[in-house]
Amino acid sequence: MTDIQRRKWLTLAVVGTAFFMTILDVAIVNVALPSIQIELDIAESSLQWILTGYAITFGGFLLLGGRAADLLGRRRIFIVGLILFTLASLACGLASSAGLLIGARIVQGLGAAIISPAALSIVTTTFDEGPERNKALGIWGALGGSGAAAGVLFGGILTKYLGWEWIFFVNVPVGAAVLAATRPFVRESHAELGHRRFDVAGAVTVTSSIALLVYAISKAPDVGWATARTIGLIAVDAALFAAFIAVELRSKAPLMPFAIFRSRSVTGANVVAFLFSAAMFANFFVLTLYVQQVLGWSALKAGLTFLATAGTTVIWAGVSQALVTRVGPRPVLTIGLLIAGATMLWYTQIPVNGHFWPDLLPAYVVFAVGIAFSFIPLTIAAFAGVAPQLAGLASGLLNTTQQVGGAIGVAVAATIFSSRAESLIKSGHDPASAFTSGYHWAFVALAAFVFVAAAAGFVLLRGVEAPETEAVPVVA
């Protein structure tokens, strides 16, 4: 391995570690919420904001973070996000009240929104399109695909043995180490656009629109989808998004050059990423509720069981990227989504008195194959033919569709299972069987998300070849 190649893989290790931290923090808090609520005496109505506050800024600022990386320097923006995320993590662990913790989580989400697209655009501009980039994105996809499951695992271990504060404190030494390694190993790069103008109006409208959408759908299960509040928020969000489109069509230096959607690969990958992320994030959410509320497992035991999914995803990631290089993203993605969808239907059979074996472990392992065969071709397809000057934009776009999709999936699943469970409890069923039936219904809906994603990928990615040679670049 030459020095140049070694530096490339060290770059991936540095930015990949930071990315993995941001993914972990989406799920790691879930299992610690009961402990946090008791110790800080947080009201039930405020507890959800520990999750929602992070989700709003994470989802809302991704597109802005990606474009800022292109314009202002990818390494520079990555460092800014890393500092914000690390300091906010420290503040979370030191928080002595609900207000301080929620405020720190909001800032932590902002840091994550800056890190994720900057890191991914660094990877795609460091590795040339083709087999080398496919290997790098295979590792990246494994980090993303296993992050949610690993978050539940680490959250359970840290909460049980060190206390809930350590789910945040652990980010501090890791963030400091990544920060120390960034300048020696990560080269600075930015888009060659001939200008440094920043589309302020576009940034304000799209960030407000995405953040409001994430908030509206996160709260919809609690207040109701058909309420005036939810409908009103979605209407305001639609107006903001329409304003964003109008601004972009008139801007000489748009935040979102719509030319990027001329690429069938970019468009198809983002549509599928939205649908699959809705199912995947909700899958871990529903399973965590099932094993803790119905089976009565501890946070630690729940986390340890998800190691089967996280570990198997990493193992199959290498196979997935090799197949994409050989046959292209479309067939691998289609197979992966069909496997994931079949697993969702499998979960509709989980019993009230379930056991890790044989009720859960086989499905956990099979679903991991679906994750690896879905996330990795999606990530590769999302950057196929994208010119370097749009790498940050493409990264921010992919991350945004995944986060918004995940928020919608969790909200839909929560609405379905809670409605079903409440109905059964009112009719005289015991809580355990009512909850289990509600989870069954939720998994049917999630399976529908995945099968629609499979159909969309099969149609939209038709003609997208194996990226062994340099594709015609998509430019603004």
DRENNU-443293 format. One line per 4 residues: number of its first residue (from 1); for each residue z, x, y of C-alpha. Coordinates in Angstrom, 3 decimals. Each point is the difference from the previous one (the first is absolute). Layout:
NUM> Z/X/Y; ... $
//
This chain:
1> 0.000/0.000/0.000; -1.013/1.419/3.389; 2.337/0.142/3.009; -1.982/-2.823/1.646 $
5> 0.363/-2.225/-3.053; 3.700/0.832/-0.301; 0.525/-0.936/3.646; -1.748/-3.338/-0.546 $
9> 2.300/-0.957/-2.875; 3.062/1.141/1.931; -1.148/-2.241/2.842; -0.177/-2.914/-2.425 $
13> 3.504/0.795/-1.279; 1.424/0.031/3.529; -1.557/-3.208/1.337; 0.274/-1.742/-3.377 $
17> 3.762/0.525/-0.013; 0.300/-1.636/3.418; -2.219/-2.899/-1.095; 2.080/-0.535/-3.136 $
21> 3.150/-0.273/2.147; -1.552/-2.811/2.065; -1.015/-1.928/-3.137; 3.429/0.439/-1.559 $
25> 1.647/-1.475/3.064; -1.889/-3.270/-0.408; 1.790/-0.681/-3.293; 3.038/2.280/-0.072 $
29> 2.041/-2.261/2.288; -0.346/-3.114/-2.186; 2.569/0.970/-2.627; 2.455/1.256/2.642 $
33> 0.042/-3.182/2.092; 3.093/-1.545/-1.680; 2.019/3.173/0.636; -1.236/0.254/3.589 $
37> 0.845/-3.659/0.649; 3.569/0.370/-1.243; 0.794/3.306/1.712; -1.496/-0.873/3.401 $
41> 0.961/-3.699/-0.218; -3.544/-1.143/0.730; -0.804/-3.707/0.167; -2.551/-1.328/-2.490 $
45> -2.341/-0.959/2.853; -0.033/3.593/1.287; -0.238/1.758/-3.368; -3.714/-0.649/-0.421 $
49> -0.687/1.834/3.260; 0.884/3.303/-1.682; -3.193/-0.517/-2.020; -2.041/-1.960/2.528 $
53> 0.652/2.384/2.911; -1.435/2.912/-1.986; -2.937/-2.064/-1.256; -0.998/-1.227/3.473 $
57> -0.264/3.405/1.638; -1.401/1.651/-3.139; -2.774/-2.563/-0.361; -0.543/-0.548/3.716 $
61> -0.527/3.598/1.114; -2.037/1.382/-2.926; -3.402/-0.565/1.587; 1.184/1.459/3.299 $
65> 1.558/2.985/-1.799; -3.222/0.728/-1.866; -2.189/-0.050/3.091; 2.523/2.048/1.991 $
69> -0.228/2.649/-2.737; -3.778/0.154/0.412; 0.166/0.283/3.785; 3.124/2.061/0.646 $
73> 0.134/2.252/-3.051; 0.898/-0.911/-3.556; 2.659/2.679/-0.503; 1.539/-0.666/3.421 $
77> 0.304/-3.741/-0.642; 1.277/0.619/-3.547; 2.802/2.185/1.405; 0.914/-2.642/2.598 $
81> 0.244/-2.656/-2.710; 1.996/2.285/-2.282; 2.573/0.769/2.726; 0.366/-3.702/0.836 $
85> 0.376/-0.982/-3.652; 2.542/2.730/-0.783; 2.194/-0.645/3.042; -0.150/-3.763/-0.583 $
89> 1.033/0.545/-3.640; 3.037/1.952/1.196; 0.836/-2.803/2.440; -0.303/-2.577/-2.804 $
93> 2.488/1.864/-2.157; 2.448/0.363/2.883; -0.327/-3.631/1.155; 3.297/-1.813/0.329 $
97> -1.357/-3.463/0.797; -2.881/-2.304/-0.840; -1.594/0.474/3.424; -0.018/3.793/-0.226 $
101> -1.388/-0.039/-3.540; -2.771/-2.490/0.794; -0.946/1.909/3.167; -0.188/3.269/-1.916 $
105> -2.084/-1.665/-2.734; -2.480/-1.197/2.638; -0.400/3.567/1.278; -0.221/1.275/-3.588 $
109> -2.878/-2.431/-0.621; -1.776/1.321/3.090; 0.342/3.546/-1.316; -1.387/-1.089/-3.373 $
113> -2.950/-1.706/1.720; -0.846/3.276/1.712; 0.506/2.191/-3.074; -2.017/-1.970/-2.567 $
117> -3.455/-0.167/1.642; 0.303/3.479/1.518; 0.926/1.457/-3.400; -2.834/-1.725/-1.854 $
121> -2.570/0.997/2.634; 1.232/3.615/-0.327; -0.683/-0.210/-3.743; -3.488/-1.475/0.369 $
125> -1.026/2.572/2.612; 1.531/2.897/-1.963; -1.858/-0.735/-3.249; -3.786/-0.371/-0.149 $
129> -1.341/-3.300/-1.293; -0.642/0.171/-3.714; 2.010/1.100/-3.053; 2.451/2.113/2.040 $
133> 0.915/-2.854/2.311; 0.157/-2.387/-2.949; 2.659/2.194/-1.629; 1.985/0.094/3.241 $
137> -0.275/-3.754/0.474; 0.932/-0.484/-3.649; 3.307/1.714/0.732; 0.319/-2.005/3.214 $
141> -0.624/-3.244/-1.851; 2.612/0.931/-2.603; 2.540/0.562/2.787; -0.792/-3.363/1.567 $
145> -0.235/-1.901/-3.263; 3.296/1.329/-1.364; 1.858/-0.026/3.331; 1.149/-3.609/-0.138 $
149> 1.354/0.354/-3.541; 1.622/3.357/0.791; 1.612/-1.529/3.093; 1.862/-2.513/-2.142 $
153> 1.090/2.819/-2.344; 1.249/2.388/2.699; 1.593/-2.838/1.937; 2.062/-0.987/-3.015 $
157> 1.119/3.559/-0.801; 0.911/0.958/3.566; 1.794/-3.261/0.734; 2.125/0.176/-3.160 $
161> 1.024/3.655/0.117; -0.108/1.029/3.675; 0.026/-3.209/2.049; -2.686/-1.978/1.801 $
165> -0.066/2.474/2.918; -1.665/2.559/-2.248; -3.161/-2.043/-0.455; -0.584/1.038/3.631 $
169> 1.772/3.385/0.118; -2.217/1.318/-2.807; -2.984/-0.169/2.373; 1.594/2.464/2.430 $
173> -0.172/3.244/-2.038; -3.369/-1.022/-1.464; -1.379/-0.772/3.469; 1.346/3.293/1.369 $
177> -1.610/1.947/-2.861; -3.351/-1.735/0.503; 0.197/0.658/3.734; 0.661/3.707/-0.618 $
181> -2.989/0.218/-2.363; -2.450/-1.951/2.159; -1.035/2.680/2.513; -0.445/2.811/-2.561 $
185> -2.091/-2.058/-2.432; -1.618/-2.914/1.867; -2.884/0.789/2.340; -0.509/-1.967/3.189 $
189> -3.089/-2.198/0.191; -1.267/-2.852/2.122; -3.084/-2.166/0.308; -2.969/1.510/1.824 $
193> -0.763/-2.984/2.207; -0.740/1.793/3.274; 2.870/-1.823/1.749; 3.740/-0.618/-0.194 $
197> 0.031/-3.491/1.501; 2.522/-2.316/-1.590; -0.636/-3.730/-0.317; 3.319/-1.277/1.365 $
201> -1.022/-3.679/0.103; -1.255/0.146/-3.574; 3.155/1.786/-1.139; 2.301/-2.591/1.609 $
205> -1.867/-3.046/-1.318; -0.500/1.188/-3.589; 3.535/1.402/-0.358; 1.501/-3.222/1.390 $
209> -2.231/-2.071/-2.273; 0.857/1.859/-3.213; 3.721/0.239/0.789; 0.172/-3.728/0.795 $
213> -1.901/-0.856/-3.191; 2.388/2.069/-2.142; 2.970/-1.671/1.698; -1.414/-3.516/-0.388 $
217> -0.791/0.321/-3.692; 3.289/1.824/-0.742; 2.014/-2.875/1.489; -2.193/-2.831/-1.312 $
221> 1.847/-0.349/-3.348; 3.256/-0.549/1.924; -1.201/-2.407/2.719; -2.945/-1.595/-1.858 $
225> -3.741/0.582/0.135; -0.781/-3.403/1.537; 2.606/0.193/2.771; -0.938/0.077/3.669 $
229> 1.494/3.473/0.260; -2.161/1.543/-2.734; -3.169/-1.800/1.063; 0.636/0.907/3.644 $
233> 0.528/3.688/-0.794; -3.169/0.145/-2.089; -1.940/-1.724/2.804; 1.266/2.562/2.531 $
237> -0.877/2.752/-2.435; -3.548/-1.357/-0.360; -0.370/-0.020/3.796; 1.185/3.606/0.217 $
241> -2.424/1.076/-2.719; -2.860/-1.813/1.763; 0.951/1.834/3.206; -0.063/3.289/-1.923 $
245> -3.522/-0.676/-1.256; -1.156/-0.896/3.520; 1.522/3.194/1.403; -1.596/2.157/-2.701 $
249> -3.466/-1.474/0.505; 0.173/0.918/3.699; 1.722/3.374/-0.280; -1.961/3.236/0.430 $
253> 2.565/1.804/-2.174; 1.354/-2.693/-2.349; 3.113/0.469/-2.095; -1.886/-1.663/-2.864 $
257> -3.747/0.821/-0.078; -1.282/-2.947/-2.021; -2.834/2.173/-1.305; 2.390/1.159/-2.706 $
261> -0.387/-3.406/-1.677; -3.712/0.638/-0.529; 1.125/2.008/-3.008; 0.098/-2.226/-3.073 $
265> 2.480/2.424/-1.543; 2.467/-0.081/2.914; -0.187/-3.785/0.360; 0.286/-0.684/-3.718 $
269> 2.878/2.417/-0.495; 2.033/-1.553/2.803; -0.560/-3.572/-1.192; 1.107/0.942/-3.513 $
273> 2.920/2.095/1.312; 1.277/-3.009/1.934; -0.050/-2.268/-3.057; 1.337/2.525/-2.501 $
277> 2.795/1.186/2.300; 1.103/-3.619/0.420; 0.438/-0.245/-3.766; 1.464/3.474/-0.616 $
281> 2.729/-0.055/2.665; 0.959/-3.558/-0.960; 0.036/0.958/-3.688; 2.786/2.547/0.508 $
285> 1.832/-2.391/2.313; 0.005/-2.849/-2.537; 0.861/2.239/-2.972; 2.944/1.489/1.902 $
289> 1.326/-3.500/0.668; -0.490/-1.009/-3.642; 1.858/2.931/-1.542; 2.878/-0.230/2.487 $
293> 0.366/-3.769/0.537; -0.870/-1.257/-3.489; 0.745/2.914/-2.333; 2.944/1.209/2.095 $
297> -1.004/3.663/0.000; 1.551/2.419/2.471; -2.058/1.635/2.757; 0.065/3.273/-1.958 $
301> -1.202/-1.550/-3.250; -2.730/-1.924/1.834; -1.169/3.217/1.633; 0.009/2.001/-3.226 $
305> -2.182/-2.546/-1.781; -2.706/0.343/2.660; -0.261/3.691/-0.847; -2.290/-1.113/-2.841 $
309> -2.505/-1.325/2.534; 0.293/2.907/2.445; -0.319/2.677/-2.690; -2.892/-1.660/-1.808 $
313> -1.904/-0.450/3.286; 0.179/3.756/0.654; -1.213/0.792/-3.533; -3.060/-2.269/0.278 $
317> -0.889/1.050/3.549; -1.852/3.096/-1.229; -2.051/-2.060/-2.439; -0.858/-2.489/2.731 $
321> -1.309/2.555/2.525; -2.019/1.779/-2.713; -1.657/-3.279/-0.987; -0.787/-0.842/3.624 $
325> -1.711/3.385/0.409; -2.012/-0.651/-3.154; -0.984/-3.676/0.286; 0.916/-1.089/3.547 $
329> 2.833/-2.137/1.380; -1.334/-3.468/-0.881; 0.366/-0.024/-3.826; 3.348/1.817/0.053 $
333> 1.362/-2.344/2.673; -1.211/-3.100/-1.831; 1.674/1.105/-3.237; 3.219/0.865/1.836 $
337> 0.188/-3.344/1.765; -0.689/-1.949/-3.183; 2.817/1.914/-1.728; 2.351/-0.684/2.927 $
341> -0.927/-3.687/0.089; 0.537/-0.347/-3.743; 3.428/1.588/0.406; 0.918/-2.558/2.665 $
345> -0.819/-2.752/-2.489; 2.063/1.869/-2.591; 2.980/-0.184/2.360; -0.250/-3.809/0.000 $
349> 1.511/0.178/-3.505; 3.218/1.826/0.927; 2.949/-1.934/-1.489; 3.329/-0.990/1.518 $
353> 1.836/2.299/-2.439; -2.494/2.856/0.236; 0.503/3.590/-1.130; -1.569/3.270/1.143 $
357> -1.609/0.221/-3.441; -2.146/-1.844/-0.898; -0.182/-2.319/3.012; -0.512/2.478/2.862 $
361> -0.770/3.593/-1.044; -3.488/-0.624/-1.505; -1.067/-1.921/3.119; 1.478/2.657/2.304 $
365> -2.093/2.687/-1.711; -3.209/-2.037/-0.076; 0.382/-0.974/3.669; 0.289/3.697/0.870 $
369> -3.462/0.563/-1.501; -1.297/-2.825/2.182; 1.566/1.598/3.091; -1.545/3.419/-0.702 $
373> -3.425/-1.485/-0.750; 0.135/-2.129/3.166; 1.665/2.007/2.774; -1.888/3.235/-0.561 $
377> -3.590/-1.370/-0.018; 0.988/-2.176/2.977; 1.129/3.031/1.977; -3.079/2.023/-0.932 $
381> -2.356/-2.875/0.863; 1.721/-0.582/3.356; -1.092/3.481/1.166; -3.397/0.282/-1.700 $
385> -2.539/1.005/2.633; 2.459/-0.210/2.910; -0.688/2.685/2.603; 2.905/2.360/0.855 $
389> 0.326/-1.455/3.513; 0.941/-3.356/-1.539; 2.393/1.324/-2.652; 3.120/-1.099/1.867 $
393> -1.473/-3.426/0.702; -0.977/-0.479/-3.660; 3.475/1.094/-1.059; 1.753/-2.303/2.469 $
397> -2.232/-2.878/-1.075; 0.743/0.481/-3.715; 3.736/0.355/0.579; 0.011/-3.094/2.219 $
401> -1.782/-2.195/-2.539; 2.444/1.169/-2.685; 3.112/-0.657/2.083; -1.137/-3.385/1.335 $
405> -1.145/-0.975/-3.487; 3.368/1.028/-1.415; 1.878/-2.048/2.603; -2.102/-3.079/-0.744 $
409> 0.384/0.435/-3.761; 3.793/0.220/0.199; 0.145/-3.011/2.332; -2.234/-2.103/-2.264 $
413> 1.933/0.975/-3.130; 3.351/-0.711/1.693; -1.204/-3.409/1.139; -1.295/-0.979/-3.441 $
417> 2.962/1.085/-2.098; 2.642/-1.297/2.409; -1.701/-3.410/0.291; -0.347/-0.310/-3.762 $
421> 3.579/1.160/-0.668; 1.527/-2.321/2.604; -1.917/-2.946/-1.424; 1.217/0.692/-3.544 $
425> 3.619/0.586/1.050; 0.022/-3.347/1.849; -1.256/-1.685/-3.166; 2.870/1.418/-2.062 $
429> -1.307/3.289/-1.446; 2.307/2.991/-0.156; -0.685/2.744/2.604; -1.154/2.648/-2.504 $
433> -2.719/-2.181/-1.535; -0.987/-1.362/3.427; -0.393/3.487/1.430; -1.967/1.189/-3.034 $
437> -2.391/-2.929/0.268; -0.445/0.770/3.694; -0.869/3.599/-0.821; -2.560/-1.227/-2.555 $
441> -1.733/-2.044/2.669; 0.041/2.934/2.398; -1.661/2.252/-2.565; -2.765/-2.562/-0.525 $
445> -0.755/0.192/3.738; 0.102/3.811/-0.063; -2.379/0.070/-2.956; -2.397/-2.130/2.051 $
449> 0.167/2.573/2.822; -0.913/2.778/-2.423; -2.861/-1.835/-1.722; -1.510/-0.905/3.380 $
453> 0.332/3.681/0.928; -1.845/0.964/-3.204; -2.853/-2.369/0.809; -0.151/1.236/3.605 $
457> -0.085/3.642/-1.085; -2.690/-0.652/-2.593; -2.213/-1.660/2.616; 0.728/2.015/3.139 $
461> -0.011/3.459/-1.573; -3.318/-0.498/-1.766; -2.197/2.990/0.701; 2.878/2.322/0.933 $
465> -0.721/3.087/-2.079; 2.251/2.684/-1.423; 0.792/2.204/3.007; -1.188/3.327/-1.411 $
469> -2.273/0.723/2.931; 0.371/-0.372/3.720; -0.728/-3.602/0.987; -1.787/-1.099/3.152 $
473> 2.853/-0.044/2.523; 1.169/-3.148/1.705; 0.240/0.789/3.718; 1.070/-1.919/3.070 $
//
